[in-house]
Amino acid sequence: MSRILTEGQSKDRQSIKTLRISLFLIVFLAIFFLGYCRPSAVILLPLPSEIERIEGYASLRISRDQGSSRSKFSFLFQLPHQGRIEVSNILGRTLYQIIVTEDKAVFIIPSKRVYWQGEEEEIIQYFLGFRLNLYEMINLLSGKWEGEERNESWSFAKDERGRIMAGQRGEFQFEVKEFLADTPFARILIFQHPLNRGFIKILRINLNQPLKKGVFSLSVLGKYERKSWIEIEKILANEN
């Protein structure tokens, strides 16, 4: 009997040891994975004398009367009139892409191989919840607003260093809650409109990085099916 008990206790100790090793490996791999996947620190300084491209990664939260949504998005802007935005859910699954060129703006759902072509302000309105053209969106994040005195529809407020810290056009308002270091770039930006409100937090940003070939190409649309916006909305509703 004692032998049986000893063998049983030995097996229990071995099981506990195996369980502890397994838990250690799980925790180690989780920490490694999270550290590996976490976006690198924001890199901005020193600012180049001329900004040609802005590339980065950010989180977005939008609240409406019907509820709120969270997403992450990567962005690449080739100033002044080209942009690519890829929106994913919190698990990293791509929901849709936006590509704006000098003469076209498209909204793409890669998983369904469909797209919608419209005006850039219409497409950005779905993304942020209010109408902006691409150049205004770039200005919103970069804080440049070059020629702001000519933006008669906009009004701005500046901090003691001359950086634009808030702005308004009609019923839309924004405020920069935190800047990126000593730059005019927003790190945390909040906005509100009668229909929604939310905030954008920049997680990573790089300037004037080499441009990958074909990054703004729309050639893939030849393999995709063009849909109306009503059809796109139904697809998105099912995806969510």
Secondary structure, DSSP 8 states (H G I E B T S, - for coil): -HHHHHHHHHHHHHHHHHHHHHHHHHHHHHHHHHHHHS-------S--SS--EEEEEEEEEEEETTEEEEEEEEEEEETTTEEEEEEE-TT--EEEEEEE-SS-EEEEEGGGTEEEE--HHHHHHHHHSS---HHHHHHHHH---TTGGG-TT-EEEE-TTS-EEEEEETTEEEEEEEESTTSS-EEEEEEEETTEEEEEEEEEEEES----TTTT--GGGGGSEE--HHHHHHHHHHH-
